[in-house]
Amino acid sequence: MLGVIWGSWLIGIIFAFVIAIIYCLISYYSGDKAILSLSKAKEIEKKDDPFLVNTVEGLAIAAGLPKPKVYVIKENSINAFATGRDPEHAAITVTSGAREKLNRQELEGVIAHEMSHIKNRDILVMMVTIMLFGLIVLFSQVMLRSFMFGGGRRDNRNGGGLVILIILVIALIAAILAPLLAQLIKFAISRQREYLADANGALLTRYPPGLASALKKIKNDSDKVVDTANRATASLYIENPLRHKEKTSWLDNLFSTHPPIEERIKKLEAM
């Protein structure tokens, strides 16, 4: 709209780029607070739950990380997530359902998984991924608009118009497909980071069956939905907190932020 007002598509693209960068920086530095607030997570101290805080503290020492802050969401379903831009500003959140339904080894496995996300800087990895593929989408829009606003005025003699038309069609297809492909690649990276966190979490506890057993309980839990979760925060959780049904087709898995839980259990049991 700014490009139309000022008579240059380039100005609109520059503004879009600047706004996108500002948005990403705000998300990076303040996103964790917003996520914890939206999730209605309550910070706890050692006096509130000594076992949980000591478990987080012990695994942080084992991972060579500063102790993250510990939060609890009052929620019956079993789930957990980590957030924070780096290990010095990290937090681990578990649901009260996870705290009540998981035994010691299972809870250690879940927390070790989230600790691995912090150690692997997965929040930063996903942010860079989103920014890079956001640029792909942006450049596809630049290409499309450059031909729409500039190419149509060129001399159409000597077959030039046909060439421009072909390039315009290609640019249009790229502009349509780029967001979809960017999303698919983002989902694929998210799934691979979950596998990596499973493996590193198992390495941290030296007991893969603990996390495998926790994932089985999550899979078979009667309450699969975290009420305070939404599509923006779902990818952070150890398992999709919005799943109303199990993923059954390859298309479901393709558009999922998490790998199939059966595959994760199988890989852990094979360790």
Backbone bond lengths (Angstrom), bond angles and torsions (degrees), N, CA, C in turn:
res aa  C-N    CA-C-N  psi(-1)  N-CA   C-N-CA  omega(-1)  CA-C   N-CA-C  phi
1 M - - - 1.466 - - 1.534 110.16 -
2 L 1.336 117.24 -40.33 1.460 120.47 177.31 1.523 110.65 -63.90
3 G 1.355 114.50 -37.38 1.460 118.18 178.07 1.507 112.03 -62.65
4 V 1.328 117.26 -40.00 1.459 121.26 178.39 1.530 110.49 -67.34
5 I 1.330 116.73 -42.68 1.472 120.80 -178.53 1.525 110.83 -62.45
6 W 1.341 116.60 -42.54 1.460 120.43 -176.43 1.523 113.26 -94.49
7 G 1.327 115.72 2.86 1.457 118.86 173.11 1.503 115.58 76.34
8 S 1.333 118.08 19.71 1.467 120.02 178.85 1.521 109.49 -148.07
9 W 1.327 116.00 120.78 1.471 119.77 177.25 1.514 111.47 -63.35
10 L 1.365 116.16 -29.07 1.459 120.04 -177.82 1.527 111.27 -63.66
11 I 1.339 116.82 -38.42 1.469 120.68 178.55 1.526 109.96 -62.29
12 G 1.342 116.40 -41.98 1.461 120.33 178.22 1.512 111.81 -61.93
13 I 1.331 117.53 -42.17 1.468 121.73 179.74 1.524 110.43 -65.28
14 I 1.341 116.76 -42.20 1.474 120.23 179.43 1.525 110.42 -61.62
15 F 1.343 116.89 -44.08 1.459 120.22 177.82 1.527 111.07 -62.03
16 A 1.344 116.76 -41.79 1.472 120.54 178.90 1.522 110.45 -60.78
17 F 1.325 116.33 -41.77 1.466 120.99 -179.68 1.531 110.65 -64.85
18 V 1.333 116.73 -46.52 1.469 120.74 -179.58 1.527 110.96 -62.22
19 I 1.335 116.70 -44.52 1.468 120.68 179.55 1.523 110.62 -63.02
20 A 1.351 116.96 -39.75 1.466 120.86 178.94 1.525 110.88 -62.60
21 I 1.332 117.21 -42.40 1.466 121.01 179.08 1.525 110.63 -64.01
22 I 1.342 116.72 -45.16 1.472 120.54 179.06 1.521 110.35 -61.13
23 Y 1.343 116.57 -42.77 1.468 121.30 179.43 1.521 110.69 -60.80
24 C 1.347 116.78 -43.92 1.470 120.50 -179.46 1.525 110.92 -65.43
25 L 1.335 117.52 -39.38 1.464 120.42 179.28 1.530 111.10 -65.95
26 I 1.331 116.66 -41.95 1.468 119.77 177.38 1.523 109.93 -62.80
27 S 1.332 116.50 -42.96 1.466 120.67 178.99 1.520 110.56 -62.36
28 Y 1.337 116.66 -40.51 1.458 121.29 -176.98 1.525 111.47 -65.99
29 Y 1.332 116.30 -43.47 1.463 119.47 -174.24 1.526 113.63 -89.78
30 S 1.324 118.38 -23.44 1.465 120.13 -176.30 1.522 113.54 -126.38
31 G 1.336 116.78 -2.37 1.458 120.10 -176.03 1.508 114.00 -61.82
32 D 1.354 116.95 -35.74 1.465 119.45 -177.76 1.524 111.15 -63.64
33 K 1.330 116.80 -39.72 1.475 120.01 179.10 1.524 110.55 -65.24
34 A 1.332 116.01 -40.74 1.463 119.75 179.29 1.526 110.93 -65.07
35 I 1.333 116.30 -41.45 1.465 120.91 -179.32 1.528 110.84 -64.38
36 L 1.313 116.66 -44.70 1.465 120.58 179.98 1.529 110.57 -65.12
37 S 1.316 116.19 -37.34 1.462 120.07 178.55 1.525 110.92 -68.06
38 L 1.343 117.11 -45.67 1.457 121.21 179.13 1.528 111.64 -62.91
39 S 1.328 115.62 -33.12 1.466 120.77 -178.27 1.527 112.45 -81.87
40 K 1.340 116.21 -4.37 1.468 122.13 -178.01 1.526 111.19 56.98
41 A 1.339 114.39 40.43 1.462 120.56 179.29 1.531 109.90 -83.15
42 K 1.324 115.34 139.74 1.461 121.36 -178.76 1.523 108.99 -114.21
43 E 1.334 116.59 126.23 1.458 120.18 178.96 1.526 110.09 -70.41
44 I 1.323 115.52 139.38 1.465 120.26 178.61 1.523 110.01 -123.08
45 E 1.311 115.24 152.90 1.460 122.81 176.39 1.525 109.32 -109.50
46 K 1.322 115.20 175.51 1.462 120.41 -176.71 1.529 111.25 -60.74
47 K 1.328 117.11 -33.93 1.471 119.92 -179.23 1.535 111.73 -68.52
48 D 1.354 116.47 -24.05 1.456 119.92 -179.67 1.523 112.08 -78.35
49 D 1.333 116.81 -40.58 1.464 122.00 -179.43 1.525 108.21 -152.86
50 P 1.336 117.46 82.82 1.466 120.65 -175.42 1.525 113.49 -56.79
51 F 1.344 117.66 -40.17 1.459 120.04 -177.01 1.525 111.61 -64.00
52 L 1.324 117.24 -46.98 1.456 121.13 -178.12 1.525 111.01 -64.27
53 V 1.322 116.84 -47.57 1.466 120.32 -178.78 1.521 110.64 -65.52
54 N 1.327 118.14 -40.10 1.467 120.90 178.17 1.526 111.38 -64.92
55 T 1.334 116.83 -35.77 1.466 120.64 177.86 1.521 110.59 -64.47
56 V 1.328 116.53 -45.41 1.463 120.52 177.55 1.528 110.23 -62.65
57 E 1.308 116.60 -43.52 1.457 121.42 -178.36 1.528 111.20 -63.57
58 G 1.326 116.56 -44.26 1.461 120.56 -179.51 1.522 112.48 -63.95
59 L 1.321 117.12 -42.40 1.462 120.93 179.48 1.525 111.12 -70.16
60 A 1.328 117.52 -32.27 1.465 120.55 175.85 1.528 110.37 -64.51
61 I 1.328 116.32 -41.54 1.465 120.61 177.30 1.530 110.31 -63.14
62 A 1.336 116.50 -43.58 1.460 121.36 179.40 1.529 111.38 -63.05
63 A 1.342 116.77 -33.75 1.467 121.27 -179.35 1.526 112.32 -85.88
64 G 1.335 116.73 -7.77 1.456 120.58 -178.17 1.514 113.00 72.49
65 L 1.339 116.29 35.59 1.463 121.77 -177.00 1.523 110.42 -121.15
66 P 1.335 117.37 155.81 1.467 119.32 169.93 1.527 109.29 -63.42
67 K 1.317 116.74 150.86 1.462 118.91 -179.82 1.526 110.01 -68.31
68 P 1.346 116.53 122.68 1.475 118.74 176.35 1.524 110.20 -70.36
69 K 1.326 116.33 159.16 1.454 120.24 170.17 1.528 108.42 -67.95
70 V 1.310 115.86 153.09 1.466 120.82 -176.47 1.528 109.01 -117.10
71 Y 1.331 115.49 129.16 1.465 121.70 179.89 1.532 109.60 -126.65
72 V 1.322 114.61 153.16 1.465 120.70 176.74 1.524 108.52 -129.68
73 I 1.335 115.77 135.73 1.467 121.90 172.85 1.523 107.67 -104.16
74 K 1.304 116.87 127.50 1.463 120.36 177.18 1.525 108.17 -74.07
75 E 1.316 115.34 97.46 1.458 122.09 -171.50 1.524 108.80 -157.20
76 N 1.325 116.68 131.97 1.463 121.27 -174.03 1.523 113.65 -72.25
77 S 1.339 118.56 -29.35 1.461 120.39 -178.55 1.526 110.78 -72.75
78 I 1.338 115.84 158.89 1.465 121.65 -178.21 1.519 108.79 -92.42
79 N 1.336 116.97 118.97 1.457 119.93 177.29 1.529 109.92 -167.10
80 A 1.329 115.50 171.48 1.461 121.46 -179.92 1.517 108.66 -165.28
81 F 1.337 116.50 158.32 1.457 119.84 173.56 1.522 110.13 -154.88
82 A 1.327 115.10 161.09 1.462 121.91 175.59 1.513 108.31 -117.70
83 T 1.304 116.75 149.41 1.454 121.19 176.83 1.521 108.81 -148.58
84 G 1.325 116.23 170.63 1.455 121.44 -177.06 1.513 110.94 120.73
85 R 1.331 116.76 142.94 1.462 120.70 -173.51 1.524 113.49 -76.38
86 D 1.339 118.04 -20.52 1.460 121.35 178.09 1.526 107.49 -159.72
87 P 1.363 117.22 170.39 1.470 119.26 -177.64 1.524 114.50 -57.86
88 E 1.333 117.55 -25.95 1.464 120.37 -179.17 1.529 111.92 -78.44
89 H 1.321 117.63 -14.31 1.474 121.06 -178.86 1.525 110.40 -128.52
90 A 1.320 116.36 39.47 1.465 120.86 -173.38 1.526 111.44 -100.01
91 A 1.316 113.99 159.23 1.468 121.33 175.44 1.516 108.49 -145.69
92 I 1.316 115.77 144.34 1.465 122.15 174.83 1.525 107.72 -116.66
93 T 1.315 115.17 129.89 1.465 121.30 -177.69 1.519 109.49 -121.19
94 V 1.316 116.44 132.54 1.466 121.26 175.38 1.525 108.27 -124.75
95 T 1.309 116.14 152.51 1.458 119.91 174.66 1.526 109.68 -80.18
96 S 1.319 116.55 155.84 1.465 119.96 176.28 1.521 110.24 -63.96
97 G 1.351 116.85 -27.77 1.459 120.30 175.71 1.511 112.23 -63.57
98 A 1.346 116.91 -40.10 1.460 120.93 177.08 1.527 110.18 -65.12
99 R 1.308 115.36 -41.04 1.473 119.44 -178.77 1.522 111.34 -64.61
100 E 1.339 117.28 -35.22 1.464 121.07 -175.59 1.530 113.49 -87.76
101 K 1.344 117.06 -32.54 1.459 120.29 -171.45 1.526 114.25 -96.80
102 L 1.343 117.59 -17.50 1.458 120.26 -178.69 1.517 110.59 -96.54
103 N 1.335 116.06 141.25 1.466 118.95 174.74 1.531 109.09 -81.33
104 R 1.320 116.45 -178.41 1.465 120.57 -173.06 1.524 112.32 -59.14
105 Q 1.320 117.24 -48.09 1.467 120.38 -177.07 1.523 111.68 -67.29
106 E 1.321 116.52 -36.35 1.464 119.91 178.72 1.524 110.96 -68.51
107 L 1.331 116.09 -42.95 1.459 119.89 179.05 1.526 110.84 -64.54
108 E 1.327 117.16 -39.87 1.462 120.96 176.25 1.529 110.73 -61.16
109 G 1.332 116.59 -40.75 1.463 120.13 178.83 1.519 112.10 -62.32
110 V 1.338 116.91 -43.67 1.466 121.43 179.58 1.526 110.78 -64.68
111 I 1.333 116.85 -45.82 1.465 120.23 -179.34 1.526 110.69 -66.52
112 A 1.337 117.07 -37.25 1.472 120.50 177.31 1.529 110.71 -63.62
113 H 1.324 117.13 -37.76 1.468 121.13 175.55 1.528 110.17 -59.48
114 E 1.331 116.62 -47.40 1.465 120.06 -179.30 1.526 110.72 -69.03
115 M 1.312 117.79 -34.95 1.460 121.26 177.08 1.530 109.87 -63.43
116 S 1.330 116.44 -34.85 1.466 120.46 178.61 1.523 111.26 -67.49
117 H 1.336 116.66 -36.32 1.471 119.21 174.97 1.529 110.00 -59.16
118 I 1.334 116.41 -40.65 1.464 120.48 179.61 1.523 110.28 -66.67
119 K 1.327 116.56 -46.46 1.462 120.67 -178.17 1.520 111.71 -64.87
120 N 1.332 116.64 -37.26 1.469 121.11 179.89 1.526 112.61 -80.52
121 R 1.336 116.68 -2.21 1.474 122.73 -178.96 1.529 111.14 53.98
122 D 1.321 115.52 46.57 1.463 120.00 -176.20 1.523 112.84 -67.99
123 I 1.342 117.58 -28.20 1.462 119.50 176.41 1.529 109.32 -61.97
124 L 1.349 115.88 -43.46 1.464 120.76 178.73 1.528 110.77 -66.73
125 V 1.338 116.43 -41.77 1.472 120.36 179.93 1.522 110.69 -59.33
126 M 1.337 116.73 -46.74 1.463 119.58 -178.29 1.525 111.65 -68.53
127 M 1.347 117.09 -33.27 1.456 118.76 178.37 1.529 110.45 -67.14
128 V 1.344 116.59 -43.69 1.464 120.23 177.77 1.526 109.80 -61.72
129 T 1.330 116.04 -40.91 1.465 120.60 178.49 1.527 110.89 -59.80
130 I 1.328 116.15 -47.18 1.469 120.73 -179.88 1.526 110.38 -61.83
131 M 1.343 116.89 -41.89 1.465 120.00 -178.78 1.529 111.13 -66.99
132 L 1.327 117.10 -42.99 1.463 120.53 -178.44 1.522 111.51 -63.15
133 F 1.329 115.81 -45.79 1.449 117.78 -178.71 1.526 111.69 -77.93
134 G 1.320 116.47 -21.24 1.461 118.94 170.15 1.529 110.36 -65.77
135 L 1.336 116.03 -36.60 1.463 119.61 176.92 1.524 111.29 -66.31
136 I 1.338 116.43 -36.71 1.467 119.66 176.61 1.524 110.31 -59.35
137 V 1.324 115.58 -46.03 1.463 119.91 178.38 1.527 110.13 -62.23
138 L 1.337 116.11 -42.53 1.465 120.58 -178.70 1.523 110.99 -62.17
139 F 1.331 117.12 -45.27 1.463 120.31 -179.15 1.521 111.99 -67.15
140 S 1.336 116.33 -32.12 1.466 118.12 176.16 1.527 110.07 -65.53
141 Q 1.340 115.99 -35.91 1.463 119.85 176.88 1.535 110.99 -68.64
142 V 1.337 115.96 -37.72 1.465 120.16 176.96 1.521 109.95 -60.19
143 M 1.342 115.95 -47.21 1.460 120.22 -179.87 1.523 111.21 -59.80
144 L 1.329 115.43 -45.78 1.461 120.01 -178.41 1.520 111.25 -61.43
145 R 1.325 116.73 -48.36 1.460 120.18 -175.96 1.526 112.31 -71.49
146 S 1.341 116.57 -29.94 1.462 118.22 178.60 1.517 110.64 -63.76
147 F 1.344 116.54 -35.72 1.460 119.49 178.40 1.534 111.54 -79.99
148 M 1.337 115.23 -34.22 1.471 117.95 -179.22 1.520 111.51 -66.91
149 F 1.353 116.08 -41.18 1.459 119.57 -175.02 1.519 113.44 -95.62
150 G 1.339 116.02 -22.01 1.464 118.65 -177.57 1.500 113.52 -111.53
151 G 1.344 115.73 -40.74 1.450 119.24 -172.72 1.499 113.68 -67.90
152 G 1.320 117.80 -33.19 1.453 120.84 -175.43 1.509 113.46 -67.76
153 R 1.361 117.69 -18.27 1.459 120.32 -177.80 1.522 112.68 -91.18
154 R 1.344 116.93 -3.64 1.449 120.00 -176.83 1.524 111.04 -74.12
155 D 1.313 114.29 162.87 1.462 120.88 -179.56 1.507 109.72 -68.10
156 N 1.306 116.45 125.38 1.454 120.77 -177.24 1.524 113.52 -89.36
157 R 1.337 118.08 6.71 1.460 119.90 -179.48 1.522 111.45 -72.40
158 N 1.339 116.09 162.52 1.464 123.91 177.52 1.522 112.64 57.15
159 G 1.327 116.36 34.53 1.459 119.70 175.67 1.500 114.52 76.75
160 G 1.338 116.52 3.52 1.466 119.03 -178.36 1.508 112.36 -61.84
161 G 1.333 116.84 -34.44 1.460 120.23 -179.58 1.502 112.37 -63.91
162 L 1.338 117.60 -37.14 1.467 121.18 179.01 1.516 110.95 -66.70
163 V 1.323 115.85 -41.89 1.473 120.28 178.96 1.521 110.36 -61.97
164 I 1.336 115.22 -44.83 1.467 119.41 179.47 1.521 111.00 -63.37
165 L 1.325 116.14 -38.55 1.462 120.19 179.24 1.530 110.89 -63.52
166 I 1.332 116.58 -42.51 1.466 121.13 179.11 1.527 110.17 -63.01
167 I 1.341 115.69 -45.85 1.470 120.04 -179.98 1.525 110.55 -64.19
168 L 1.343 116.24 -37.62 1.466 120.29 178.87 1.520 111.14 -64.28
169 V 1.333 117.18 -40.35 1.472 121.39 177.56 1.524 110.31 -63.50
170 I 1.346 116.26 -43.65 1.471 120.85 178.21 1.528 110.25 -61.31
171 A 1.335 115.91 -44.11 1.470 120.13 179.49 1.522 111.12 -62.85
172 L 1.336 116.21 -39.30 1.460 120.70 179.30 1.524 110.88 -64.47
173 I 1.327 116.43 -44.52 1.475 120.59 178.16 1.524 110.29 -62.04
174 A 1.348 116.06 -42.81 1.470 120.38 179.38 1.524 110.90 -62.37
175 A 1.343 115.55 -41.42 1.466 119.39 -179.34 1.519 111.83 -64.99
176 I 1.338 116.92 -32.80 1.466 121.17 179.38 1.522 111.07 -77.10
177 L 1.341 116.41 -42.44 1.460 120.67 -174.06 1.526 113.27 -81.39
178 A 1.334 117.37 -27.77 1.464 120.22 -175.42 1.528 113.30 -56.16
179 P 1.357 119.58 -47.56 1.474 118.28 178.44 1.527 112.95 -60.97
180 L 1.347 117.01 -39.11 1.459 120.59 179.72 1.512 111.13 -65.16
181 L 1.335 116.78 -46.84 1.465 120.62 179.92 1.523 111.05 -64.89
182 A 1.333 116.55 -38.18 1.462 120.37 177.95 1.526 110.87 -61.77
183 Q 1.337 116.40 -42.12 1.457 120.75 178.28 1.525 111.08 -63.74
184 L 1.331 116.38 -44.03 1.466 120.27 -178.98 1.532 111.05 -62.17
185 I 1.329 116.29 -42.42 1.465 119.53 179.76 1.518 110.39 -68.27
186 K 1.328 116.92 -38.65 1.475 120.24 177.32 1.520 110.74 -61.57
187 F 1.336 117.07 -43.77 1.455 120.77 177.86 1.529 110.77 -61.99
188 A 1.337 116.67 -41.80 1.466 121.20 -178.91 1.525 110.74 -62.92
189 I 1.342 116.69 -42.76 1.466 120.07 178.13 1.518 110.34 -64.60
190 S 1.331 117.14 -41.67 1.462 121.03 178.29 1.528 111.11 -59.17
191 R 1.327 116.99 -42.70 1.475 120.25 179.85 1.525 111.13 -64.75
192 Q 1.336 116.38 -40.72 1.469 119.43 179.62 1.527 111.27 -66.61
193 R 1.307 117.91 -35.49 1.475 120.32 177.76 1.528 110.93 -67.31
194 E 1.339 117.17 -30.30 1.466 120.15 176.07 1.529 110.31 -67.80
195 Y 1.327 116.22 -43.65 1.475 119.56 176.73 1.529 110.07 -60.08
196 L 1.340 116.14 -42.91 1.465 120.50 -179.27 1.523 110.79 -63.81
197 A 1.338 117.25 -41.86 1.468 120.41 179.18 1.527 110.95 -65.93
198 D 1.337 117.21 -36.12 1.475 120.07 175.02 1.521 110.48 -59.87
199 A 1.339 115.96 -48.56 1.469 120.56 -177.32 1.528 111.12 -65.12
200 N 1.330 116.86 -45.70 1.463 120.01 -179.77 1.522 112.14 -68.33
201 G 1.339 116.26 -34.39 1.460 119.62 176.45 1.512 111.53 -64.94
202 A 1.340 116.15 -41.72 1.467 120.24 177.18 1.523 110.64 -64.03
203 L 1.328 116.72 -37.73 1.466 120.76 177.75 1.528 110.98 -65.78
204 L 1.324 115.58 -35.34 1.463 120.40 -177.97 1.530 111.61 -68.41
205 T 1.323 117.13 -41.96 1.471 120.55 -179.35 1.523 112.32 -87.05
206 R 1.337 116.55 -16.82 1.479 122.81 -174.68 1.524 111.15 62.03
207 Y 1.355 116.45 24.02 1.463 119.70 -177.98 1.526 109.45 -147.16
208 P 1.332 118.12 79.86 1.472 121.31 179.91 1.529 114.77 -55.81
209 P 1.358 120.15 -34.77 1.473 118.75 -179.85 1.527 114.18 -60.49
210 G 1.323 117.17 -23.51 1.464 119.23 179.09 1.516 111.61 -63.50
211 L 1.343 116.89 -50.17 1.459 120.79 178.67 1.521 110.96 -68.92
212 A 1.343 117.22 -38.00 1.471 120.45 178.37 1.524 110.70 -59.66
213 S 1.326 116.09 -43.28 1.465 120.47 179.51 1.527 111.10 -65.64
214 A 1.337 116.55 -38.37 1.468 120.24 178.15 1.528 110.35 -64.00
215 L 1.331 117.09 -41.50 1.467 120.60 178.99 1.528 111.24 -65.10
216 K 1.331 116.40 -34.39 1.471 119.44 176.84 1.524 110.28 -64.53
217 K 1.329 115.94 -41.68 1.468 119.39 178.56 1.526 110.96 -65.61
218 I 1.335 116.53 -38.61 1.462 120.37 177.23 1.528 109.73 -63.16
219 K 1.332 116.14 -43.40 1.463 121.32 -178.77 1.528 111.62 -62.91
220 N 1.320 116.37 -40.86 1.469 120.94 -174.39 1.528 113.31 -95.36
221 D 1.324 117.01 2.66 1.457 120.13 -178.21 1.533 110.42 -64.64
222 S 1.309 116.67 139.64 1.466 120.24 -178.92 1.525 111.91 -69.74
223 D 1.330 117.07 -28.95 1.472 121.89 178.13 1.528 107.85 -106.18
224 K 1.317 117.51 106.02 1.457 121.43 -175.07 1.526 113.15 -100.83
225 V 1.309 118.45 -6.60 1.466 121.97 -172.92 1.530 110.57 -109.72
226 V 1.338 115.78 129.24 1.464 121.30 171.73 1.517 107.18 -89.13
227 D 1.307 116.87 115.10 1.462 122.07 -170.83 1.525 113.33 -62.06
228 T 1.343 117.11 -30.68 1.465 119.65 -177.03 1.524 112.53 -90.38
229 A 1.327 118.17 -1.85 1.466 120.92 179.63 1.524 110.26 -81.72
230 N 1.325 115.42 159.06 1.465 121.21 175.25 1.523 108.29 -145.30
231 R 1.321 116.96 178.65 1.459 120.77 -175.13 1.525 111.95 -64.14
232 A 1.327 117.05 -26.90 1.462 120.28 -179.74 1.522 111.92 -72.98
233 T 1.335 117.58 -30.91 1.463 120.85 -176.24 1.528 113.49 -104.87
234 A 1.328 117.85 -6.37 1.467 121.26 -172.51 1.519 113.20 -59.09
235 S 1.341 117.07 -36.26 1.466 119.69 -175.98 1.523 112.74 -67.60
236 L 1.335 118.14 -17.84 1.458 121.24 -178.72 1.527 112.61 -74.11
237 Y 1.313 117.58 -28.34 1.465 121.29 -172.00 1.519 111.52 -72.71
238 I 1.341 116.00 159.16 1.455 120.81 -179.88 1.523 111.00 -65.53
239 E 1.323 117.28 -28.26 1.459 122.66 172.07 1.522 107.79 -144.30
240 N 1.323 116.43 150.26 1.459 121.95 -176.51 1.530 111.20 -48.80
241 P 1.342 118.17 115.89 1.465 121.05 -176.68 1.523 113.70 -82.27
242 L 1.325 116.78 -0.36 1.465 120.70 -178.07 1.513 112.09 -113.65
243 R 1.329 117.07 13.23 1.463 119.77 -174.35 1.533 110.18 -75.23
244 H 1.298 116.60 116.44 1.459 121.83 175.82 1.527 110.50 -92.92
245 K 1.333 114.81 -17.31 1.462 119.68 178.74 1.519 108.25 -150.16
246 E 1.303 116.71 160.21 1.451 120.93 178.10 1.534 109.49 -72.77
247 K 1.326 115.84 146.83 1.458 120.38 176.82 1.527 108.60 -71.85
248 T 1.311 116.76 126.97 1.460 119.76 -173.63 1.519 113.74 -116.96
249 S 1.320 119.24 -19.72 1.459 120.49 -176.14 1.520 110.63 -118.87
250 W 1.339 114.56 163.19 1.469 119.57 178.75 1.517 110.61 -64.26
251 L 1.345 117.80 -28.87 1.454 121.19 179.16 1.526 110.77 -69.25
252 D 1.348 116.38 -39.32 1.471 120.13 175.88 1.523 110.19 -58.87
253 N 1.339 115.99 -45.64 1.462 120.96 -178.26 1.523 111.85 -67.00
254 L 1.346 116.23 -34.01 1.457 121.00 -178.16 1.524 111.44 -64.19
255 F 1.327 117.00 -35.32 1.463 121.57 -177.58 1.535 111.64 -101.91
256 S 1.313 117.23 20.31 1.459 121.35 -179.22 1.514 110.94 -100.99
257 T 1.331 116.54 143.62 1.464 121.17 176.06 1.521 111.54 -80.07
258 H 1.339 117.30 -14.73 1.461 121.81 -178.48 1.529 109.86 -120.46
259 P 1.329 117.15 143.88 1.468 119.60 174.45 1.525 109.93 -70.19
260 P 1.338 117.95 161.69 1.468 119.98 178.08 1.532 110.63 -55.91
261 I 1.321 116.17 131.22 1.460 119.74 -175.17 1.521 111.48 -64.55
262 E 1.344 117.33 -28.88 1.466 120.64 177.21 1.528 110.67 -63.75
263 E 1.348 116.78 -39.35 1.460 120.74 179.18 1.523 110.84 -67.41
264 R 1.318 116.55 -38.82 1.463 119.96 178.90 1.526 110.62 -64.21
265 I 1.314 116.16 -42.56 1.474 120.17 178.47 1.524 110.35 -63.15
266 K 1.335 116.14 -43.42 1.460 121.30 -179.02 1.537 111.10 -61.03
267 K 1.321 116.59 -43.41 1.473 120.25 -179.53 1.531 110.95 -65.86
268 L 1.326 116.68 -39.84 1.466 119.71 178.79 1.521 111.19 -66.97
269 E 1.322 117.36 -40.59 1.466 120.21 -179.88 1.521 111.98 -68.99
270 A 1.334 116.88 -21.84 1.453 120.37 179.64 1.531 112.85 -83.74
271 M 1.333 117.21 -8.90 1.473 120.77 -178.75 1.530 110.94 -72.92
